[in-house]
Amino acid sequence: MDTAFSPVAERLHNRRFAVANNAQGLSGAGTVFHYVVDGSAITSHYQGGRIRIGNQVGRVTGPDTIELLFQCLTTEGEMLAGWSRGTVGLDQAGRTTLHFVWGWLSGATGGGESRYVELVE
């Protein structure tokens, strides 16, 4: 694992996240993201809510920053793709948080901001 980016890797690797706020996006209550980090490479699979299946690929860009490309197939049969730049943080309960600025590349227009919080079982 790249030492410079290990804090992000430790906060994301093999962890699951749920939507905390995503007013402009498709993911919502019931959508769960599962991240895997290998060095500075990030992958994620997600589904639930309006998302039938989706995945992300990206990289760690700094001690608390990441960038991702995402694509999904919705429950209505739409295929969508986009980009995001995110910050990895912690909430008061010690859970990892993700804050993204994102935009659509294909299948839709616009973009927005979204927030996610780690699911602790």
N, CA, C and O of each residue as an XYZ file, in Angstrom:
484
protein
N       0.837     -1.176      0.000
C       0.000      0.000      0.000
C       0.882      1.240      0.000
O       1.895      1.264      0.700
N       0.530      2.270     -0.763
C       1.309      3.505     -0.801
C       1.228      4.197      0.549
O       0.139      4.520      1.024
N       2.394      4.428      1.173
C       2.398      5.012      2.512
C       1.802      6.403      2.544
O       1.120      6.760      3.505
N       2.047      7.198      1.510
C       1.546      8.567      1.497
C       0.024      8.607      1.567
O      -0.549      9.566      2.085
N      -0.631      7.577      1.052
C      -2.084      7.592      0.994
C      -2.727      6.594      1.953
O      -3.930      6.349      1.860
N      -1.959      6.016      2.865
C      -2.516      4.985      3.727
C      -3.664      5.461      4.609
O      -4.540      4.647      4.902
N      -3.731      6.738      5.062
C      -4.904      7.135      5.857
C      -6.218      6.954      5.089
O      -7.201      6.475      5.655
N      -6.242      7.331      3.818
C      -7.456      7.151      3.015
C      -7.736      5.663      2.842
O      -8.878      5.230      3.000
N      -6.729      4.886      2.527
C      -6.914      3.450      2.334
C      -7.475      2.808      3.599
O      -8.385      1.982      3.524
N      -6.942      3.183      4.751
C      -7.424      2.621      6.016
C      -8.875      2.996      6.280
O      -9.616      2.207      6.866
N      -9.293      4.180      5.860
C     -10.659      4.646      6.107
C     -11.668      4.050      5.119
O     -12.862      4.001      5.415
N     -11.199      3.593      3.943
C     -12.117      3.102      2.911
C     -12.097      1.597      2.696
O     -13.139      1.001      2.425
N     -10.922      0.969      2.813
C     -10.775     -0.421      2.382
C     -11.738     -1.364      3.100
O     -11.782     -1.429      4.329
N     -12.504     -2.092      2.290
C     -13.452     -3.104      2.755
C     -14.516     -2.536      3.698
O     -15.002     -3.225      4.594
N     -14.869     -1.258      3.476
C     -15.912     -0.631      4.290
C     -17.127     -0.321      3.424
O     -17.035     -0.153      2.208
N     -18.275     -0.252      4.108
C     -19.538      0.010      3.417
C     -20.076      1.372      3.839
O     -19.906      1.794      4.983
N     -20.733      2.056      2.892
C     -21.232      3.409      3.121
C     -22.669      3.538      2.642
O     -23.090      2.884      1.688
N     -23.415      4.405      3.333
C     -24.791      4.718      2.956
C     -24.906      6.215      2.701
O     -24.069      6.998      3.149
N     -25.934      6.595      1.987
C     -26.168      8.000      1.655
C     -26.579      8.774      2.907
O     -27.465      8.349      3.648
N     -25.923      9.916      3.132
C     -26.330     10.839      4.190
C     -27.097     12.013      3.588
O     -28.031     12.529      4.202
N     -26.699     12.442      2.370
C     -27.368     13.548      1.684
C     -26.968     13.508      0.216
O     -25.783     13.560     -0.114
N     -27.958     13.417     -0.660
C     -27.686     13.375     -2.094
C     -28.912     13.870     -2.855
O     -29.515     13.127     -3.629
N     -29.270     15.121     -2.628
C     -30.506     15.680     -3.180
C     -30.557     15.644     -4.705
O     -31.629     15.429     -5.269
N     -29.426     15.848     -5.392
C     -29.437     15.906     -6.855
C     -29.117     14.577     -7.523
O     -29.209     14.475     -8.746
N     -28.745     13.561     -6.760
C     -28.283     12.311     -7.357
C     -29.312     11.196     -7.332
O     -30.420     11.370     -6.824
N     -28.940     10.050     -7.883
C     -29.814      8.877     -7.929
C     -29.727      8.013     -6.686
O     -30.729      7.439     -6.261
N     -28.541      7.913     -6.096
C     -28.411      7.061     -4.920
C     -29.174      7.702     -3.768
O     -29.209      8.924     -3.628
N     -29.781      6.857     -2.951
C     -30.573      7.361     -1.836
C     -30.693      6.305     -0.764
O     -29.868      5.396     -0.672
N     -31.729      6.431      0.047
C     -31.958      5.452      1.110
C     -31.980      4.061      0.481
O     -32.676      3.831     -0.508
N     -31.239      3.164      1.043
C     -31.184      1.806      0.516
C     -30.011      1.531     -0.398
O     -29.716      0.371     -0.683
N     -29.323      2.582     -0.873
C     -28.144      2.370     -1.715
C     -26.929      2.182     -0.811
O     -26.656      3.014      0.054
N     -26.201      1.082     -1.016
C     -25.015      0.783     -0.209
C     -23.810      0.645     -1.132
O     -23.874     -0.022     -2.165
N     -22.711      1.286     -0.742
C     -21.449      1.274     -1.480
C     -20.440      0.443     -0.698
O     -20.331      0.595      0.519
N     -19.706     -0.427     -1.371
C     -18.647     -1.225     -0.739
C     -17.336     -0.939     -1.461
O     -17.202     -1.219     -2.652
N     -16.364     -0.377     -0.731
C     -15.094      0.053     -1.319
C     -13.972     -0.947     -1.061
O     -13.926     -1.598     -0.018
N     -13.069     -1.055     -2.038
C     -11.831     -1.831     -1.917
C     -10.704     -0.925     -2.396
O     -10.817     -0.279     -3.438
N      -9.611     -0.882     -1.627
C      -8.463     -0.045     -1.977
C      -7.234     -0.933     -2.085
O      -6.968     -1.755     -1.208
N      -6.485     -0.759     -3.176
C      -5.238     -1.491     -3.400
C      -4.183     -0.461     -3.776
O      -4.136     -0.014     -4.922
N      -3.337     -0.080     -2.825
C      -2.386      1.001     -3.059
C      -3.151      2.297     -3.208
O      -3.882      2.698     -2.302
N      -2.990      2.954     -4.342
C      -3.750      4.187     -4.575
C      -4.971      3.946     -5.466
O      -5.693      4.889     -5.791
N      -5.209      2.688     -5.865
C      -6.359      2.351     -6.714
C      -7.586      2.038     -5.857
O      -7.490      1.354     -4.838
N      -8.740      2.553     -6.289
C      -9.996      2.358     -5.563
C     -11.015      1.725     -6.505
O     -11.134      2.127     -7.662
N     -11.751      0.729     -6.001
C     -12.913      0.204     -6.712
C     -14.078      0.150     -5.729
O     -13.885      0.084     -4.515
N     -15.270      0.178     -6.270
C     -16.465      0.119     -5.438
C     -17.595     -0.495     -6.244
O     -17.695     -0.303     -7.456
N     -18.437     -1.231     -5.552
C     -19.684     -1.735     -6.123
C     -20.815     -1.168     -5.283
O     -20.696     -1.056     -4.063
N     -21.913     -0.810     -5.939
C     -23.043     -0.274     -5.190
C     -24.361     -0.703     -5.811
O     -24.443     -0.975     -7.009
N     -25.397     -0.758     -4.972
C     -26.739     -1.100     -5.425
C     -27.731     -0.756     -4.333
O     -27.366     -0.487     -3.189
N     -28.995     -0.773     -4.720
C     -30.072     -0.477     -3.777
C     -30.807      0.788     -4.163
O     -30.266      1.641     -4.866
N     -32.033      0.907     -3.704
C     -32.851      2.054     -4.086
C     -33.107      2.023     -5.581
O     -33.542      1.004     -6.117
N     -32.840      3.133     -6.261
C     -33.052      3.223     -7.716
C     -31.901      2.628     -8.522
O     -31.972      2.569     -9.749
N     -30.838      2.185     -7.844
C     -29.663      1.630     -8.521
C     -29.761      0.109     -8.542
O     -29.718     -0.537     -7.495
N     -29.892     -0.458     -9.739
C     -29.890     -1.924     -9.853
C     -28.490     -2.450     -9.587
O     -28.310     -3.374     -8.795
N     -27.491     -1.858    -10.254
C     -26.091     -2.211    -10.011
C     -25.220     -1.067    -10.508
O     -25.522     -0.422    -11.512
N     -24.141     -0.833     -9.788
C     -23.207      0.208    -10.199
C     -21.806     -0.113     -9.733
O     -21.606     -0.920     -8.825
N     -20.831      0.532    -10.368
C     -19.455      0.372     -9.909
C     -18.687      1.666    -10.120
O     -19.073      2.535    -10.902
N     -17.583      1.756     -9.386
C     -16.711      2.919     -9.452
C     -15.272      2.449     -9.583
O     -14.910      1.372     -9.108
N     -14.462      3.266    -10.230
C     -13.025      3.048    -10.280
C     -12.385      4.416    -10.091
O     -12.881      5.420    -10.603
N     -11.291      4.446     -9.360
C     -10.662      5.737     -9.129
C      -9.319      5.599     -8.463
O      -8.693      4.539     -8.462
N      -8.893      6.733     -7.884
C      -7.574      6.754     -7.257
C      -7.568      7.715     -6.080
O      -8.359      8.654     -5.995
N      -6.642      7.435     -5.183
C      -6.377      8.333     -4.067
C      -5.504      9.449     -4.620
O      -4.510      9.179     -5.293
N      -5.864     10.706     -4.343
C      -5.117     11.844     -4.885
C      -4.380     12.637     -3.815
O      -3.594     13.525     -4.145
N      -4.613     12.340     -2.557
C      -3.943     13.053     -1.473
C      -4.254     12.396     -0.145
O      -4.931     11.369     -0.109
N      -3.771     12.970      0.952
C      -3.961     12.370      2.275
C      -5.430     12.181      2.666
O      -5.746     11.295      3.460
N      -6.332     13.009      2.115
C      -7.754     12.869      2.423
C      -8.642     13.110      1.203
O      -9.813     13.461      1.345
N      -8.081     12.919     -0.009
C      -8.853     13.189     -1.221
C      -8.803     12.014     -2.198
O      -7.817     11.282     -2.276
N      -9.904     11.862     -2.941
C     -10.016     10.810     -3.941
C     -10.743     11.362     -5.166
O     -11.431     12.379     -5.086
N     -10.583     10.676     -6.303
C     -11.393     10.981     -7.478
C     -11.849      9.666     -8.081
O     -11.108      8.683     -8.105
N     -13.094      9.664     -8.572
C     -13.717      8.439     -9.048
C     -14.461      8.674    -10.356
O     -14.937      9.776    -10.629
N     -14.550      7.626    -11.152
C     -15.486      7.548    -12.266
C     -16.523      6.508    -11.861
O     -16.174      5.475    -11.288
N     -17.794      6.772    -12.154
C     -18.836      5.828    -11.769
C     -19.788      5.571    -12.926
O     -19.960      6.401    -13.819
N     -20.401      4.391    -12.880
C     -21.415      4.025    -13.867
C     -22.438      3.129    -13.190
O     -22.125      2.390    -12.257
N     -23.664      3.213    -13.682
C     -24.700      2.382    -13.075
C     -25.800      2.060    -14.076
O     -25.961      2.723    -15.101
N     -26.542      1.029    -13.744
C     -27.764      0.654    -14.436
C     -28.880      0.840    -13.415
O     -28.835      0.250    -12.336
N     -29.882      1.653    -13.743
C     -30.962      1.923    -12.796
C     -32.037      0.844    -12.873
O     -32.042      0.014    -13.782
N     -32.934      0.872    -11.914
C     -34.042     -0.079    -11.912
C     -35.000      0.179    -13.072
O     -35.802     -0.689    -13.416
N     -34.922      1.380    -13.686
C     -35.738      1.700    -14.860
C     -35.025      1.360    -16.165
O     -35.563      1.609    -17.244
N     -33.815      0.790    -16.080
C     -33.073      0.394    -17.265
C     -32.187      1.474    -17.864
O     -31.638      1.277    -18.948
N     -32.031      2.614    -17.188
C     -31.143      3.672    -17.682
C     -29.689      3.318    -17.387
O     -29.381      2.739    -16.345
N     -28.797      3.673    -18.318
C     -27.357      3.535    -18.092
C     -26.787      4.937    -17.953
O     -26.948      5.775    -18.841
N     -26.108      5.189    -16.814
C     -25.582      6.513    -16.508
C     -24.124      6.409    -16.102
O     -23.690      5.387    -15.571
N     -23.365      7.476    -16.354
C     -21.954      7.510    -15.969
C     -21.589      8.925    -15.550
O     -22.167      9.897    -16.036
N     -20.618      9.030    -14.638
C     -20.190     10.346    -14.183
C     -18.831     10.317    -13.515
O     -18.158      9.287    -13.467
N     -18.442     11.487    -12.995
C     -17.159     11.677    -12.317
C     -17.435     12.264    -10.932
O     -18.489     12.856    -10.699
N     -16.483     12.096    -10.021
C     -16.598     12.743     -8.713
C     -15.217     12.987     -8.123
O     -14.261     12.258     -8.390
N     -15.145     14.032     -7.317
C     -13.957     14.336     -6.520
C     -14.410     14.417     -5.080
O     -15.373     15.114     -4.760
N     -13.705     13.694     -4.200
C     -14.190     13.589     -2.832
C     -13.152     13.850     -1.767
O     -11.944     13.789     -1.995
N     -13.684     14.148     -0.578
C     -12.875     14.325      0.624
C     -13.311     13.274      1.635
O     -14.504     13.067      1.855
N     -12.333     12.613      2.247
C     -12.583     11.587      3.251
C     -12.390     12.226      4.621
O     -11.371     12.871      4.867
N     -13.368     12.049      5.518
C     -13.281     12.642      6.849
C     -13.819     11.711      7.912
O     -14.029     10.522      7.672
N     -14.041     12.269      9.092
C     -14.597     11.537     10.232
C     -15.715     12.360     10.847
O     -15.620     13.585     10.918
N     -16.785     11.684     11.296
C     -17.823     12.406     12.023
C     -17.556     12.315     13.522
O     -16.572     11.709     13.946
N     -18.429     12.917     14.320
C     -18.223     12.957     15.773
C     -18.278     11.578     16.409
O     -17.729     11.373     17.492
N     -18.933     10.631     15.749
C     -19.026      9.266     16.272
C     -17.840      8.401     15.851
O     -17.761      7.233     16.233
N     -16.906      8.967     15.058
C     -15.740      8.221     14.607
C     -15.954      7.442     13.324
O     -15.090      6.664     12.921
N     -17.106      7.643     12.671
C     -17.373      6.962     11.401
C     -16.736      7.741     10.254
O     -16.669      8.970     10.282
N     -16.273      7.012      9.253
C     -15.709      7.654      8.067
C     -16.832      8.312      7.274
O     -17.915      7.748      7.122
N     -16.555      9.519      6.770
C     -17.510     10.248      5.938
C     -16.880     10.528      4.583
O     -15.659     10.634      4.463
N     -17.717     10.647      3.570
C     -17.283     10.998      2.222
C     -18.115     12.179      1.752
O     -19.342     12.156      1.850
N     -17.455     13.212      1.242
C     -18.150     14.371      0.672
C     -17.676     14.514     -0.765
O     -16.482     14.679     -1.014
N     -18.606     14.451     -1.712
C     -18.268     14.500     -3.132
C     -18.879     15.710     -3.826
O     -19.980     16.150     -3.494
N     -18.143     16.233     -4.790
C     -18.668     17.105     -5.834
C     -18.631     16.238     -7.083
O     -17.618     15.594     -7.354
N     -19.725     16.209     -7.852
C     -19.806     15.259     -8.957
C     -20.590     15.844    -10.131
O     -21.290     16.849    -10.006
N     -20.445     15.174    -11.278
C     -21.188     15.562    -12.474
C     -21.407     14.359    -13.373
O     -20.678     13.370    -13.309
N     -22.428     14.466    -14.214
C     -22.730     13.400    -15.164
C     -21.868     13.542    -16.412
O     -21.598     14.652    -16.870
N     -21.440     12.406    -16.956
C     -20.714     12.348    -18.228
C     -21.580     11.773    -19.346
O     -21.387     12.106    -20.516
N     -22.534     10.910    -18.989
C     -23.358     10.239    -19.993
C     -24.701      9.841    -19.388
O     -24.766      9.393    -18.243
N     -25.763     10.006    -20.159
C     -27.080      9.556    -19.734
C     -27.901     10.585    -18.987
O     -29.112     10.417    -18.839
N     -27.263     11.656    -18.507
C     -27.960     12.718    -17.777
C     -27.086     13.964    -17.821
O     -25.931     13.906    -18.243
N     -27.635     15.080    -17.388
C     -26.869     16.326    -17.338
C     -26.888     16.878    -15.922
O     -27.713     16.484    -15.098
N     -25.966     17.795    -15.652
C     -25.917     18.432    -14.341
C     -24.958     17.730    -13.410
O     -24.049     17.021    -13.842
N     -25.174     17.939    -12.128
C     -24.311     17.379    -11.103
C     -24.734     17.908     -9.754
O     -25.854     18.392     -9.593
N     -23.840     17.819     -8.778
C     -24.182     18.298     -7.447
C     -23.158     17.898     -6.419
O     -21.998     17.631     -6.733
N     -23.608     17.863     -5.185
C     -22.786     17.439     -4.056
C     -23.517     16.318     -3.345
O     -24.747     16.272     -3.339
N     -22.761     15.417     -2.748
C     -23.370     14.333     -1.990
C     -22.479     13.976     -0.811
O     -21.267     14.188     -0.832
N     -23.114     13.430      0.213
C     -22.412     13.015      1.432
C     -22.822     11.585      1.787
O     -23.977     11.187      1.636
N     -21.829     10.831      2.264
C     -22.035      9.437      2.638
C     -21.396      9.190      3.992
O     -20.447      9.875      4.373
N     -21.916      8.210      4.719
C     -21.378      7.876      6.029
C     -21.187      6.362      6.122
O     -21.969      5.581      5.581
N     -20.129      5.978      6.821
C     -19.796      4.566      6.983
C     -20.892      3.824      7.741
O     -21.425      4.325      8.730
N     -21.219      2.632      7.269
C     -22.147      1.749      7.975
C     -21.346      0.933      8.976
O     -20.439      0.194      8.593
N     -21.669      1.060     10.236
C     -20.969      0.315     11.282
C     -21.930     -0.730     11.820
O     -23.020     -0.412     12.295
N     -21.504     -1.985     11.734
C     -22.393     -3.080     12.161
C     -21.978     -3.622     13.495
O     -22.609     -4.545     14.009
